[in-house]
């Protein structure tokens, strides 16, 4: 008789423990997603700054008066274009990982749950200074 009372009690305790672990796992995933989102915003800013530098170098190259200036600007432009390829590759890889993680975290079936998720994620980004 006492086993009938103890077994459901133990099952209830174990299920609560698993639910707590799932909540911690989601919190860790949210933290990781926030880190990736902040990194993506940083990469975006770097890409825009690099694009400005490339445009400036190209415009200046058209107005270079000496061959030394022209060679210097062409060398700088090569460095910028190489860095552009690296930033683009990093940005695309990060975007793919963010998209896959968002698909696993965001509840698309329930609009209210999706709104709660977005609100908590936005507050997490604001707290980190990324928004």
Buried (B, 14 or more C-beta within 10 A) or exposed (E): EEEEEEEEEEEEEEEEEEEEEEEEEEEEEBEBBBEBBBBBBEBEEBBEEBEEBBEEBEEBBEEBEEEEEBEBBEEBBEEBEEBBEEBEEBBEEBEEBBEEBBEEBBEEEEEEEEEEBEEEBEEBBEEEEBB
